Structure formats: C-alpha cells, structure tokens
Amino acid sequence: MPSKIDRYLTKQVLMSTLFAVMVLSMVLILGNVFKEIRDLLVNKGAPVSFVLIFVLQLLPFSLVFTIPWAYLAAVLLTFGRLSSDQEITALRSSGMSLYRIAAPVLLLGLFFSGICLWLNATHAPRAKAAIKMLLYDEIKNDPLRLLDPGVVQSRLKGQKIYIDGRVDDYTLIGFHAYQLSTEDRNAPPLGYLYSKRVTLDTESKNQQFDLQLNTGYGEIYDAKGNLQQFFASKAEPWVLTYPLRGRSLKPNTLDNQEIAEILKNPPPEIPTKKLPQYAFERDKRFSFSLAPLALAFIGIPLGMNSRRKENSAGIVMSIIIAFGYFLLLILAEETRADNLVLSQCLLWLPNILGVGLGLWFLRKAAKTG
C-alpha cells in the first residue's frame, strides 16, 4: 500500500507536470499556428474555421513532446526543493533508501510513458492524417481556391501560379504561370506564361482546369538553354491539372495497427525497399514513448544534487537534458537513409543512457549518504 510519503511525492510531481504540460502545449501549439496560419489561410485557401480544427488536431501531436519535457521539469523542481529543504535527508534518516523514495516517481513516469505510447501509436498519426484530409476536402469541394487572386499558388506540382484579379468565378485577369523544375526546387523557372485574360472551366471529375488564354505571351528555354519567346492573341485551351490525393500511406500518418498490417501484407503501391521505413517509424514510437521514464531516472538524482530553491535552475537543467535526448533522436532519424540498422540502435540510446546514468547517480548518492 502506498504510504503518505508516496502520495505526497506523487501529488507534488503530478501537479507540477500537469501545469507544465499546459504551458508547454500552449507555447508549442501557438508557435505552429503562427508558423502555418499564413500558408493555411492564404496559400492553401483554408477557411478561418479550419484553423480551430487545426489546433484541436495538433493537440495530441504536441502532447507527445510536452509530456516528457514537462515530467522531467517537474521531477527536477520537486526533488530540488525537497533536497534544499532537507526533506530528502529527513526521509533517509527515517530508514528510507533513495530507491524507495524514488519508487512512486518512477511508477508515475511509467504511467506517463504508457500515455505517450497510446498517443504515439494511435492519436498523433491519426491527427496528422486528419489535418491533411481536412485540407483535401476543402480543395475538393471548392477547387477555385487554388486560383485566388493576389496569392502565389504553389500547390500545383511543377507549377507556380499568380493571378492579378478576377472578374467572376470563371474569368481571370493577369494570369502568370511559371514552370518549375521537378528535380531542383531552387532552380530558376524553366518557362513563363502570361495571359491578359483567361476564361476557365472546371472538370471536377478529372481534377483539371480548362484555361482559354487571350493575348498570351510566353518564354521557354530549349534543350540548349536558349530563350524562346512567343506571342498569341488567342490559344487553344490549356489543361491545368490539380491532382488531389486522399489519405497517403506515409509512415507518420499511419497508426501502429495500420503499419503492422502493411508489414504483414504490403500493398502493391509500396515498394519492398521502403518497408523498413515503416518498421523504423513503429520502433521510433516505442522508443520515444519511454522518454518520461528514462528522463525521470536521470532527473531524480540531478534534482537532489542541485540543492537550489530557484525554479530557474530546474527549468534550465530540464532544457539541457531534453535537448540532448531529442538531439540523439534526430541523429537516429538523419542516419536512417545511410544505415538503417545503426539508426534503429540509436533510437534506444537516449533511453539506455537515461536509465544507466540515473542508476549510476542514484547509487553514487546512496553511497555518499
């Protein structure tokens, strides 16, 4: 049965964690909203209501990152305060070992790891897929959003479109189209087309615009790199496709059950050589879900050793530790293309280091008394 000390420590850490999760989630969500709001509202033509849905769908994804960091900060702050107030010394004088003192906090860390696994394996990837599908539905229901005036539209593959104005839904003024390289996104445009007036018709079934160009001017580079220019008072209808894809089969938009089904029975549209990427995504979710527990192991002894009352010390320490943990995960992600076996090993390195160093520090602190 849990003692009063267990309940006291659990309550202190839990309340600090919940408060930190709220603060960090708000910062992370607002940061993403401010980063994406122009692209969502202007370039992608999403309505204002979409931003609210975007925030709600982003919450499960943000919790995956904020829960481990918040729990680490809570552990550091709580044990730093207990150490500075000599409460750790009093508990050890009563016969409790450091391992017994840390037990309820480690169990709470295991509980938060279970929540992170639940979010990582189900809700976070589903939220990513839902955001993409919401935007897909908006464009599918009203494809003319792709031709709003005053907006540089880059969602059309290989094309960049800009329109000066619109007389009505099917008459455009000042139509500018740039043909882009599909191999190098930073390369100069391969061609340019301008029309003073364009009338269009949409074929929703075929996902295309039929453009009737009037008073057109164009530039294109030939195979030798020479610039070719042409003029036309009226041109044949130009077909501009806007292929819209439904839910993709990218690993980060599939939950763990869907990934398991793909690995068991690969669909024909997924090449065999890409299947290890799905296994890597699954393993990454399992590894990252253990972050609260691994960070708690190292946070407990470091919090006791800080012996400060200032909250800033624990916050700064949590930032440094969390940065190192996430840096190793990023390193594993970056090495995936070159050496998949190495990257899968690196996935578990942060957890191994966290638990190993935490046990070493706890043992050292127990010996020094």
C-alpha positions as CSV (number, residue, x, y, z in Angstrom):
1,M,0.0,0.0,0.0
2,P,1.3,3.5,-0.8
3,S,2.4,5.5,2.2
4,K,1.8,9.1,2.9
5,I,5.2,9.9,1.6
6,D,4.4,8.2,-1.7
7,R,1.1,10.1,-2.0
8,Y,2.9,13.3,-1.1
9,L,5.6,12.9,-3.7
10,T,3.2,11.7,-6.4
11,K,0.9,14.7,-5.8
12,Q,3.8,17.2,-6.0
13,V,5.2,15.8,-9.2
14,L,1.8,15.2,-10.8
15,M,0.5,18.8,-10.2
16,S,3.8,20.3,-11.5
17,T,3.7,18.1,-14.6
18,L,0.1,19.0,-15.4
19,F,0.9,22.7,-15.1
20,A,4.0,22.4,-17.2
21,V,2.1,20.3,-19.9
22,M,-0.5,23.1,-20.2
23,V,2.1,25.8,-20.5
24,L,4.4,24.0,-23.0
25,S,1.5,22.7,-25.1
26,M,0.1,26.2,-25.4
27,V,3.5,27.5,-26.5
28,L,4.1,24.7,-29.0
29,I,0.6,24.9,-30.5
30,L,0.6,28.7,-30.8
31,G,4.1,28.5,-32.4
32,N,2.9,26.1,-35.0
33,V,-0.3,28.1,-35.6
34,F,1.6,31.3,-36.2
35,K,4.1,29.5,-38.4
36,E,1.4,27.8,-40.6
37,I,-1.5,30.3,-40.4
38,R,-0.5,32.3,-43.5
39,D,0.1,29.1,-45.5
40,L,-3.3,27.7,-44.4
41,L,-5.4,30.8,-44.9
42,V,-3.7,32.4,-47.9
43,N,-1.6,29.9,-49.9
44,K,-3.9,26.9,-49.3
45,G,-7.1,28.8,-49.1
46,A,-8.4,27.2,-45.9
47,P,-11.3,28.9,-44.1
48,V,-10.8,30.5,-40.7
49,S,-12.8,27.6,-39.1
50,F,-10.0,25.3,-40.3
51,V,-7.5,27.0,-38.0
52,L,-9.6,26.0,-34.9
53,I,-9.8,22.4,-36.2
54,F,-6.1,22.6,-36.9
55,V,-5.4,23.5,-33.3
56,L,-7.5,20.7,-31.9
57,Q,-5.9,18.1,-34.2
58,L,-2.5,19.4,-33.3
59,L,-3.0,18.8,-29.5
60,P,-2.4,15.0,-29.5
61,F,0.8,15.5,-31.5
62,S,2.0,18.3,-29.2
63,L,1.4,16.2,-26.1
64,V,3.9,13.6,-27.4
65,F,6.6,16.1,-26.9
66,T,5.4,18.2,-24.0
67,I,4.6,15.3,-21.6
68,P,8.2,14.0,-21.4
69,W,9.7,17.5,-21.1
70,A,7.1,18.6,-18.5
71,Y,7.6,15.5,-16.4
72,L,11.4,16.0,-16.4
73,A,11.0,19.6,-15.3
74,A,8.5,18.6,-12.6
75,V,10.9,15.9,-11.2
76,L,13.9,18.3,-11.2
77,L,11.9,21.1,-9.5
78,T,10.3,18.8,-6.9
79,F,13.4,16.9,-5.9
80,G,15.5,20.1,-6.0
81,R,13.0,21.7,-3.5
82,L,12.9,18.5,-1.3
83,S,16.7,18.5,-1.2
84,S,17.1,22.2,-0.4
85,D,14.6,21.9,2.4
86,Q,16.4,18.8,3.8
87,E,13.3,16.7,3.4
88,I,15.4,14.0,1.5
89,T,17.8,13.9,4.4
90,A,14.9,13.5,6.9
91,L,13.4,10.7,4.8
92,R,16.7,8.8,4.6
93,S,17.2,9.3,8.4
94,S,13.9,7.6,9.0
95,G,15.2,4.5,7.2
96,M,14.0,5.0,3.6
97,S,16.5,4.4,0.8
98,L,16.9,6.6,-2.2
99,Y,15.4,3.9,-4.4
100,R,12.4,3.6,-2.1
101,I,12.0,7.4,-2.2
102,A,12.2,7.4,-6.0
103,A,9.9,4.5,-6.5
104,P,6.5,6.4,-6.7
105,V,8.0,8.9,-9.1
106,L,9.4,6.2,-11.4
107,L,6.0,4.4,-11.3
108,L,4.4,7.7,-12.3
109,G,6.9,8.0,-15.1
110,L,5.9,4.6,-16.3
111,F,2.3,5.7,-16.3
112,F,3.1,8.8,-18.4
113,S,5.2,6.5,-20.8
114,G,2.0,4.5,-21.3
115,I,0.1,7.6,-22.2
116,C,2.8,8.7,-24.6
117,L,2.7,5.2,-26.2
118,W,-1.1,5.5,-26.6
119,L,-0.7,8.9,-28.2
120,N,2.2,7.9,-30.4
121,A,0.7,4.7,-31.6
122,T,-2.8,6.0,-32.3
123,H,-3.9,9.6,-31.9
124,A,-0.8,11.5,-33.1
125,P,-0.5,9.9,-36.5
126,R,-4.3,10.0,-37.0
127,A,-4.3,13.7,-36.2
128,K,-1.6,14.3,-38.9
129,A,-3.7,12.4,-41.4
130,A,-6.9,14.2,-40.3
131,I,-5.3,17.6,-40.9
132,K,-4.3,16.6,-44.5
133,M,-7.7,15.2,-45.2
134,L,-9.5,18.3,-44.0
135,L,-7.5,20.4,-46.4
136,Y,-8.1,17.9,-49.1
137,D,-11.8,18.1,-48.6
138,E,-11.8,21.9,-48.7
139,I,-10.0,22.0,-52.0
140,K,-12.0,19.1,-53.4
141,N,-15.3,20.9,-52.6
142,D,-14.1,24.2,-54.0
143,P,-11.1,23.9,-56.4
144,L,-11.3,27.5,-57.3
145,R,-9.5,28.2,-54.0
146,L,-6.4,27.2,-56.0
147,L,-6.8,30.2,-58.2
148,D,-7.5,33.0,-55.8
149,P,-6.1,36.4,-56.9
150,G,-3.2,38.0,-55.1
151,V,-1.8,34.6,-53.9
152,V,1.3,32.8,-55.2
153,Q,-0.1,29.3,-55.5
154,S,2.5,26.6,-55.4
155,R,0.3,23.5,-54.6
156,L,0.2,22.6,-58.3
157,K,3.0,20.2,-59.0
158,G,5.6,21.7,-61.3
159,Q,3.7,25.0,-61.5
160,K,3.6,28.2,-59.7
161,I,0.6,30.4,-60.4
162,Y,-0.2,34.1,-59.7
163,I,-3.4,35.9,-60.7
164,D,-3.8,39.7,-60.6
165,G,-7.6,39.8,-60.3
166,R,-10.9,38.1,-61.0
167,V,-13.9,39.4,-62.9
168,D,-16.1,36.4,-61.8
169,D,-15.5,32.8,-60.8
170,Y,-14.6,31.9,-64.3
171,T,-12.8,35.0,-65.7
172,L,-9.3,35.8,-64.5
173,I,-7.3,39.0,-65.2
174,G,-3.5,38.9,-65.4
175,F,-2.6,35.2,-65.3
176,H,1.0,34.4,-64.6
177,A,2.3,30.8,-64.7
178,Y,5.8,29.6,-64.0
179,Q,7.0,26.1,-65.0
180,L,9.3,24.8,-62.3
181,S,11.9,22.0,-62.2
182,T,10.7,18.8,-60.6
183,E,14.3,17.8,-59.6
184,D,15.6,21.0,-58.1
185,R,13.2,23.2,-56.2
186,N,15.7,26.1,-56.0
187,A,16.4,26.1,-59.8
188,P,15.2,29.1,-61.9
189,P,11.8,28.7,-63.7
190,L,12.0,26.7,-66.9
191,G,9.3,28.6,-68.5
192,Y,6.9,31.5,-68.1
193,L,3.4,32.1,-69.5
194,Y,1.3,35.3,-69.2
195,S,-2.2,36.0,-70.4
196,K,-4.1,39.2,-70.0
197,R,-7.5,37.5,-69.7
198,V,-8.3,33.9,-69.0
199,T,-11.7,32.1,-69.0
200,L,-11.8,28.7,-67.4
201,D,-14.0,25.7,-66.8
202,T,-13.5,23.1,-64.1
203,E,-13.8,19.4,-64.6
204,S,-14.1,18.1,-61.1
205,K,-14.2,14.5,-62.2
206,N,-10.9,14.8,-64.0
207,Q,-9.4,17.3,-61.5
208,Q,-8.4,19.8,-64.0
209,F,-8.9,23.4,-65.2
210,D,-9.5,24.1,-68.9
211,L,-8.0,27.6,-69.5
212,Q,-8.8,29.7,-72.6
213,L,-5.9,32.1,-72.9
214,N,-6.4,35.5,-74.6
215,T,-3.5,37.8,-75.5
216,G,-0.8,35.5,-74.3
217,Y,3.0,35.8,-74.0
218,G,5.4,33.1,-73.1
219,E,9.0,32.2,-72.5
220,I,10.7,28.8,-72.5
221,Y,14.2,27.5,-72.6
222,D,15.1,24.9,-75.2
223,A,17.4,21.9,-74.8
224,K,20.4,24.1,-75.5
225,G,19.4,26.7,-72.9
226,N,18.4,29.3,-75.4
227,L,15.4,31.5,-74.5
228,Q,12.4,31.1,-76.9
229,Q,9.6,33.7,-76.9
230,F,6.2,33.5,-78.4
231,F,3.0,35.7,-78.6
232,A,-0.6,34.7,-79.3
233,S,-3.8,36.7,-79.4
234,K,-5.7,33.5,-78.6
235,A,-4.5,30.0,-77.8
236,E,-6.0,26.6,-77.6
237,P,-7.4,25.6,-74.2
238,W,-4.6,24.8,-71.8
239,V,-5.4,21.9,-69.4
240,L,-4.1,22.6,-65.9
241,T,-4.4,19.6,-63.6
242,Y,-4.8,19.8,-59.9
243,P,-4.5,16.1,-58.7
244,L,-5.8,15.7,-55.2
245,R,-4.7,12.7,-53.2
246,G,-6.7,11.2,-50.4
247,R,-5.1,9.8,-47.3
248,S,-1.5,8.9,-48.1
249,L,0.3,5.8,-46.8
250,K,3.2,7.7,-45.4
251,P,4.5,6.1,-42.1
252,N,4.0,9.1,-40.0
253,T,0.3,9.3,-40.9
254,L,-0.5,5.6,-40.0
255,D,-1.1,4.2,-36.6
256,N,0.8,1.2,-35.3
257,Q,-2.0,-1.2,-36.2
258,E,-2.0,0.0,-39.8
259,I,1.7,-0.2,-40.0
260,A,1.6,-3.8,-38.7
261,E,-0.9,-4.7,-41.4
262,I,1.3,-3.1,-44.1
263,L,4.3,-5.0,-42.9
264,K,2.3,-8.2,-42.9
265,N,0.6,-7.8,-46.2
266,P,2.4,-5.0,-48.2
267,P,0.1,-3.2,-50.7
268,P,1.4,-3.1,-54.3
269,E,1.8,0.7,-54.3
270,I,4.5,0.5,-51.6
271,P,7.9,-0.8,-52.9
272,T,9.5,-3.5,-50.8
273,K,12.6,-1.4,-50.3
274,K,10.5,1.2,-48.4
275,L,9.0,-1.3,-45.9
276,P,12.0,-0.8,-43.4
277,Q,10.9,2.8,-43.1
278,Y,7.5,1.7,-41.7
279,A,9.3,-0.6,-39.2
280,F,11.6,2.3,-38.2
281,E,8.6,4.6,-37.6
282,R,7.0,1.9,-35.4
283,D,10.2,1.4,-33.4
284,K,10.7,5.1,-33.0
285,R,7.3,5.5,-31.4
286,F,8.0,2.7,-28.9
287,S,11.4,4.2,-28.1
288,F,10.2,7.8,-27.7
289,S,7.2,6.7,-25.5
290,L,9.7,5.6,-22.8
291,A,11.1,9.2,-22.6
292,P,9.2,10.1,-19.4
293,L,10.5,7.1,-17.5
294,A,14.1,7.4,-18.9
295,L,14.2,11.2,-18.1
296,A,12.8,10.5,-14.6
297,F,15.7,8.2,-13.8
298,I,18.2,10.9,-14.6
299,G,16.1,13.8,-13.3
300,I,15.7,12.5,-9.7
301,P,19.5,12.4,-8.8
302,L,20.2,15.6,-10.7
303,G,17.3,17.3,-8.9
304,M,18.6,16.2,-5.5
305,N,22.2,17.4,-6.3
306,S,21.1,20.9,-7.5
307,R,20.1,21.9,-3.9
308,R,18.6,25.1,-5.0
309,K,15.2,26.7,-4.4
310,E,15.2,28.7,-7.6
311,N,12.8,27.3,-10.2
312,S,15.0,28.7,-13.0
313,A,17.8,26.1,-12.1
314,G,15.5,23.2,-12.7
315,I,14.0,24.7,-15.8
316,V,17.4,25.3,-17.4
317,M,18.6,21.8,-16.5
318,S,15.4,20.3,-18.0
319,I,16.0,22.2,-21.2
320,I,19.6,20.9,-21.5
321,I,18.7,17.3,-20.8
322,A,15.7,17.4,-23.1
323,F,17.8,19.0,-25.8
324,G,20.3,16.2,-25.5
325,Y,17.6,13.5,-25.6
326,F,15.9,14.9,-28.7
327,L,19.2,15.5,-30.4
328,L,20.0,11.8,-30.2
329,L,16.6,11.0,-31.7
330,I,17.2,13.5,-34.5
331,L,20.6,11.9,-35.1
332,A,18.9,8.5,-35.4
333,E,16.4,10.0,-37.9
334,E,19.1,11.6,-40.0
335,T,21.2,8.4,-40.3
336,R,18.2,6.3,-41.4
337,A,18.8,6.7,-45.1
338,D,22.5,5.7,-44.8
339,N,22.4,2.9,-42.3
340,L,19.0,1.7,-41.1
341,V,20.5,-0.7,-38.6
342,L,22.6,2.0,-36.9
343,S,19.6,4.4,-36.8
344,Q,17.4,1.7,-35.1
345,C,20.2,1.2,-32.5
346,L,20.4,5.0,-31.9
347,L,16.7,5.1,-31.3
348,W,17.2,3.3,-28.0
349,L,20.4,5.0,-27.0
350,P,18.7,8.0,-25.2
351,N,16.7,5.7,-23.0
352,I,19.6,3.5,-22.2
353,L,21.8,6.5,-21.3
354,G,19.0,8.0,-19.2
355,V,18.3,4.9,-17.2
356,G,22.0,3.9,-16.9
357,L,23.2,7.4,-15.9
358,G,20.3,7.7,-13.5
359,L,21.0,4.4,-11.7
360,W,24.7,5.4,-11.5
361,F,23.9,8.7,-10.0
362,L,21.5,7.2,-7.5
363,R,24.0,4.6,-6.5
364,K,26.6,7.3,-6.0
365,A,24.3,9.4,-4.0
366,A,23.3,6.4,-1.8
367,K,26.9,5.7,-1.0
368,T,27.8,9.3,-0.1
369,G,24.8,9.4,2.2
